[in-house]
Amino acid sequence: MNPIEHLNKVFDSRIRLGIMSALVVNNEVNFNDLKELIQATDGNLASHLKGLEDNGYIKVQKGFIGRKTNTLYSVTKAGEKAFKDHLAALEKMIQATK
């Protein structure tokens, strides 16, 4: 089977790759830190986060720090597995071209 068939379409965007990479290596990351890390606008980041949440790959925890809202994101077990499978498929594609 061709490794390209194992790529997950949800991770086609550089923004989503960045989000998932950040969340896989950190327990949780807040919106502003993700925005700075990925260099995305509020609206662009929010729409990609929503897409990942809708697919069950990340979970969202809203709270407050003092009077300011604080939204934390973390990867789900399903999200971590899907992302690692996607990366494995990329590796196989790279190996196949050597």
Backbone as a chain_set.jsonl record, in Angstrom:
{"seq": "MNPIEHLNKVFDSRIRLGIMSALVVNNEVNFNDLKELIQATDGNLASHLKGLEDNGYIKVQKGFIGRKTNTLYSVTKAGEKAFKDHLAALEKMIQATK", "coords": {"N": [[0.844, -1.189, 0.0], [0.499, 2.218, -0.756], [2.32, 4.734, 0.98], [1.274, 7.321, 0.998], [-1.434, 7.095, 1.168], [-1.907, 6.77, 3.815], [-1.696, 9.193, 4.983], [-3.128, 11.753, 6.968], [-5.75, 13.752, 6.195], [-6.682, 15.806, 7.788], [-4.444, 16.933, 8.904], [-3.225, 18.421, 6.927], [-2.653, 21.149, 6.831], [-0.191, 23.661, 7.589], [-0.587, 25.075, 9.895], [-2.195, 23.401, 11.489], [-0.434, 21.256, 11.727], [1.532, 22.512, 13.24], [0.088, 23.163, 15.583], [-0.589, 20.587, 16.549], [1.985, 19.502, 16.882], [2.997, 21.149, 18.917], [1.199, 20.542, 20.979], [1.558, 17.812, 21.375], [4.079, 17.618, 22.527], [3.854, 19.164, 24.797], [2.022, 19.344, 27.865], [-0.251, 20.99, 28.012], [-1.315, 23.921, 26.251], [-1.805, 27.414, 26.106], [-4.055, 29.654, 24.33], [-2.85, 32.13, 23.485], [-0.102, 31.557, 23.631], [0.093, 29.498, 21.734], [-0.646, 30.938, 19.465], [1.486, 32.756, 19.229], [3.637, 30.988, 18.94], [3.028, 29.641, 16.541], [2.638, 31.662, 14.792], [0.181, 32.752, 13.805], [-2.937, 34.323, 12.905], [-5.559, 35.448, 15.141], [-8.157, 34.633, 14.259], [-7.569, 32.715, 12.245], [-6.095, 30.781, 13.682], [-8.035, 30.06, 15.577], [-10.024, 28.882, 13.938], [-8.687, 26.626, 12.944], [-8.128, 25.296, 15.339], [-10.725, 24.702, 16.114], [-11.459, 22.907, 14.082], [-9.719, 20.764, 14.662], [-10.66, 20.134, 17.2], [-13.311, 19.384, 16.59], [-12.794, 17.004, 15.272], [-12.051, 15.45, 17.34], [-9.43, 15.449, 18.191], [-8.174, 17.266, 19.835], [-8.635, 18.711, 23.111], [-10.486, 21.206, 24.842], [-10.152, 23.54, 27.416], [-11.707, 25.886, 29.23], [-11.16, 28.691, 31.282], [-10.441, 30.963, 33.987], [-7.975, 33.409, 34.735], [-7.55, 35.283, 37.283], [-9.475, 37.934, 36.347], [-9.339, 37.558, 33.688], [-10.022, 35.679, 30.763], [-8.901, 32.37, 30.106], [-7.868, 30.056, 27.864], [-7.138, 26.748, 27.512], [-5.458, 24.243, 25.67], [-5.217, 20.8, 24.873], [-3.879, 17.657, 23.757], [-5.807, 14.848, 22.71], [-6.008, 11.286, 23.423], [-6.744, 9.94, 21.087], [-6.117, 11.901, 19.233], [-3.346, 12.104, 19.551], [-2.548, 9.559, 18.688], [-3.501, 9.579, 16.005], [-1.965, 11.677, 14.968], [0.66, 10.727, 15.307], [0.532, 8.481, 13.66], [0.188, 9.778, 11.221], [2.658, 11.129, 11.019], [4.333, 8.902, 10.877], [3.569, 7.879, 8.402], [4.478, 9.948, 6.764], [7.226, 9.66, 7.218], [7.65, 7.15, 6.02], [7.11, 7.807, 3.391], [9.222, 9.543, 2.864], [11.396, 7.826, 3.209], [10.922, 6.088, 1.113], [11.615, 7.587, -1.073], [14.318, 7.772, -1.045]], "CA": [[0.0, 0.0, 0.0], [1.239, 3.47, -0.887], [2.306, 5.486, 2.242], [0.479, 8.556, 0.898], [-2.812, 6.761, 1.552], [-1.999, 6.796, 5.279], [-1.66, 10.574, 5.467], [-4.405, 12.215, 7.493], [-6.109, 15.017, 5.554], [-6.886, 16.816, 8.83], [-3.162, 17.554, 9.213], [-2.656, 19.0, 5.706], [-2.283, 22.556, 7.034], [0.992, 23.918, 8.436], [-1.092, 25.55, 11.191], [-2.602, 22.215, 12.255], [0.799, 20.525, 12.068], [2.153, 23.264, 14.331], [-0.726, 22.991, 16.789], [-0.428, 19.219, 17.044], [3.366, 19.345, 17.344], [3.109, 21.834, 20.209], [0.404, 19.864, 22.002], [2.095, 16.475, 21.645], [5.253, 17.732, 23.399], [3.484, 19.89, 26.018], [0.765, 18.876, 28.461], [-1.299, 21.902, 27.546], [-0.801, 25.209, 25.784], [-2.915, 28.36, 26.006], [-4.295, 30.226, 23.004], [-1.863, 33.159, 23.126], [1.199, 30.912, 23.391], [-0.018, 28.824, 20.433], [-0.672, 31.986, 18.437], [2.852, 33.268, 19.081], [4.477, 29.887, 18.467], [2.695, 29.263, 15.166], [2.577, 32.884, 13.986], [-1.116, 32.762, 13.124], [-3.876, 35.329, 13.403], [-6.559, 34.899, 16.061], [-9.222, 33.945, 13.524], [-7.024, 31.546, 11.568], [-5.787, 29.792, 14.703], [-9.302, 29.595, 16.163], [-10.727, 27.976, 13.021], [-7.956, 25.36, 12.911], [-8.362, 24.637, 16.622], [-12.099, 24.167, 16.066], [-11.413, 21.721, 13.231], [-9.079, 19.679, 15.408], [-11.576, 19.761, 18.279], [-14.437, 18.679, 15.969], [-12.328, 15.661, 14.932], [-11.742, 14.736, 18.581], [-7.983, 15.352, 18.345], [-7.756, 18.111, 20.953], [-9.702, 19.117, 24.029], [-10.424, 22.613, 25.209], [-10.534, 23.824, 28.798], [-11.813, 27.338, 29.416], [-11.146, 29.105, 32.676], [-10.064, 32.351, 34.246], [-6.839, 33.772, 35.572], [-8.078, 36.554, 37.765], [-10.686, 38.259, 35.582], [-9.089, 37.308, 32.26], [-10.282, 34.314, 30.317], [-7.721, 31.598, 29.72], [-8.275, 28.838, 27.174], [-6.041, 25.786, 27.405], [-5.669, 23.161, 24.705], [-4.371, 19.621, 25.053], [-4.138, 16.622, 22.756], [-6.5, 13.657, 23.208], [-5.317, 10.036, 23.056], [-7.042, 9.702, 19.672], [-5.36, 12.895, 18.483], [-1.931, 11.729, 19.579], [-2.38, 8.386, 17.816], [-3.693, 10.002, 14.616], [-0.825, 12.499, 14.567], [1.84, 9.86, 15.196], [0.317, 7.687, 12.442], [0.439, 10.698, 10.112], [4.105, 11.322, 10.951], [4.91, 7.635, 10.418], [3.31, 7.806, 6.953], [5.422, 10.892, 6.157], [8.545, 9.014, 7.276], [7.692, 6.093, 4.998], [7.198, 8.468, 2.082], [10.591, 10.06, 2.744], [12.283, 6.656, 3.032], [10.657, 5.511, -0.218], [12.223, 8.424, -2.114], [15.794, 7.735, -0.921]], "C": [[0.886, 1.248, 0.0], [1.162, 4.271, 0.422], [1.439, 6.74, 2.193], [-0.974, 8.319, 1.307], [-3.014, 6.806, 3.065], [-1.904, 8.205, 5.851], [-3.062, 10.993, 5.885], [-4.682, 13.615, 6.951], [-6.291, 16.146, 6.571], [-5.591, 17.579, 9.113], [-2.484, 18.172, 7.993], [-2.117, 20.423, 5.903], [-1.043, 22.697, 7.923], [0.559, 24.385, 9.825], [-1.469, 24.345, 12.061], [-1.406, 21.348, 12.618], [1.487, 21.195, 13.254], [1.408, 23.089, 15.642], [-0.475, 21.612, 17.385], [0.984, 18.98, 17.561], [3.537, 19.964, 18.733], [2.375, 21.068, 21.307], [0.927, 18.471, 22.331], [3.285, 16.553, 22.612], [4.986, 18.494, 24.698], [2.171, 19.331, 26.551], [-0.422, 19.682, 27.967], [-0.655, 23.224, 27.174], [-1.984, 26.166, 25.681], [-2.944, 29.013, 24.623], [-3.197, 31.2, 22.587], [-0.481, 32.561, 22.858], [1.19, 30.177, 22.052], [0.057, 29.842, 19.299], [0.732, 32.515, 18.165], [3.765, 32.205, 18.474], [4.273, 29.615, 16.98], [2.663, 30.467, 14.225], [1.31, 32.917, 13.135], [-1.964, 33.898, 13.689], [-4.871, 34.649, 14.339], [-7.597, 34.054, 15.323], [-8.746, 32.664, 12.853], [-6.742, 30.431, 12.57], [-7.072, 29.202, 15.274], [-10.016, 28.611, 15.234], [-10.011, 26.63, 12.922], [-8.122, 24.582, 14.218], [-9.745, 23.995, 16.647], [-12.141, 22.902, 15.218], [-10.805, 20.527, 13.939], [-9.971, 19.196, 16.548], [-12.75, 18.95, 17.719], [-14.077, 17.241, 15.593], [-11.961, 14.84, 16.165], [-10.251, 14.61, 18.856], [-7.432, 16.231, 19.463], [-8.947, 18.361, 21.862], [-9.421, 20.527, 24.52], [-10.896, 22.767, 26.646], [-10.531, 25.332, 28.984], [-11.875, 27.65, 30.904], [-10.766, 30.567, 32.789], [-8.772, 32.403, 35.037], [-7.166, 35.178, 36.029], [-9.387, 36.814, 37.037], [-10.522, 38.0, 34.087], [-9.39, 35.856, 31.92], [-8.971, 33.657, 29.895], [-8.215, 30.286, 29.109], [-7.053, 27.959, 26.975], [-6.425, 24.677, 26.449], [-4.722, 22.023, 25.038], [-4.79, 18.573, 24.032], [-4.883, 15.459, 23.427], [-5.678, 12.424, 22.83], [-5.526, 9.73, 21.573], [-6.244, 10.661, 18.795], [-3.888, 12.557, 18.426], [-1.667, 10.544, 18.654], [-2.488, 8.793, 16.343], [-2.49, 10.804, 14.115], [0.429, 11.652, 14.389], [1.729, 8.953, 13.966], [0.614, 8.527, 11.194], [1.949, 10.902, 9.918], [4.807, 10.062, 10.45], [4.728, 7.483, 8.903], [4.243, 8.764, 6.201], [6.834, 10.294, 6.117], [8.691, 7.963, 6.191], [7.803, 6.698, 3.601], [8.616, 8.976, 1.835], [11.565, 8.911, 2.484], [12.13, 6.073, 1.625], [11.335, 6.315, -1.324], [13.75, 8.414, -2.065], [16.388, 6.7, -1.842]], "O": [[1.903, 1.299, 0.691], [0.064, 4.48, 0.939], [0.925, 7.179, 3.221], [-1.66, 9.244, 1.743], [-4.146, 6.874, 3.544], [-2.018, 8.396, 7.062], [-4.05, 10.636, 5.245], [-3.93, 14.551, 7.222], [-6.076, 17.314, 6.246], [-5.633, 18.742, 9.516], [-1.279, 18.422, 8.026], [-1.204, 20.837, 5.189], [-0.868, 21.948, 8.885], [1.246, 24.127, 10.814], [-1.1, 24.283, 13.233], [-1.369, 20.766, 13.703], [1.966, 20.518, 14.164], [2.022, 22.89, 16.69], [-0.184, 21.482, 18.574], [1.159, 18.317, 18.584], [4.152, 19.365, 19.615], [2.867, 20.958, 22.429], [0.756, 17.999, 23.455], [3.476, 15.651, 23.427], [5.816, 18.466, 25.606], [1.313, 18.897, 25.782], [-1.449, 19.137, 27.562], [0.394, 23.6, 27.697], [-3.055, 25.774, 25.218], [-1.984, 28.931, 23.857], [-2.673, 31.115, 21.477], [0.227, 33.012, 21.957], [2.174, 30.227, 21.314], [0.742, 29.626, 18.3], [1.121, 32.7, 17.012], [4.571, 32.502, 17.592], [5.236, 29.386, 16.248], [2.66, 30.306, 13.005], [1.361, 33.085, 11.917], [-1.736, 34.368, 14.803], [-5.007, 33.425, 14.331], [-7.88, 32.918, 15.703], [-9.436, 31.645, 12.887], [-7.103, 29.276, 12.34], [-7.184, 27.986, 15.435], [-10.556, 27.608, 15.701], [-10.668, 25.593, 12.826], [-8.242, 23.357, 14.206], [-9.912, 22.88, 17.141], [-12.79, 21.927, 15.596], [-11.309, 19.409, 13.833], [-10.034, 18.0, 16.832], [-13.14, 17.942, 18.307], [-14.938, 16.361, 15.593], [-11.6, 13.669, 16.048], [-9.837, 13.771, 19.656], [-6.345, 15.972, 19.98], [-10.102, 18.244, 21.453], [-8.275, 20.968, 24.598], [-11.911, 22.195, 27.044], [-9.485, 25.976, 28.907], [-12.548, 26.968, 31.676], [-10.772, 31.307, 31.805], [-8.51, 31.557, 35.892], [-7.07, 36.138, 35.264], [-10.308, 36.0, 37.104], [-11.458, 38.198, 33.312], [-9.065, 34.937, 32.672], [-8.06, 34.314, 29.393], [-8.899, 29.504, 29.769], [-6.067, 28.364, 26.358], [-7.571, 24.229, 26.422], [-3.578, 22.243, 25.435], [-5.907, 18.598, 23.514], [-4.611, 15.13, 24.582], [-4.761, 12.511, 22.013], [-4.596, 9.312, 20.884], [-5.751, 10.274, 17.735], [-3.249, 12.702, 17.384], [-0.677, 10.531, 17.923], [-1.657, 8.395, 15.527], [-2.05, 10.631, 12.979], [1.175, 11.839, 13.428], [2.732, 8.689, 13.303], [1.216, 8.042, 10.236], [2.45, 10.855, 8.795], [5.767, 10.147, 9.685], [5.63, 7.014, 8.209], [4.741, 8.43, 5.126], [7.541, 10.408, 5.116], [9.721, 7.887, 5.521], [8.503, 6.167, 2.738], [9.144, 8.852, 0.731], [12.451, 9.02, 1.636], [13.104, 5.62, 1.025], [11.601, 5.78, -2.401], [14.403, 8.983, -2.939], [17.606, 6.528, -1.874]]}, "num_chains": 1, "name": "protein.A"}
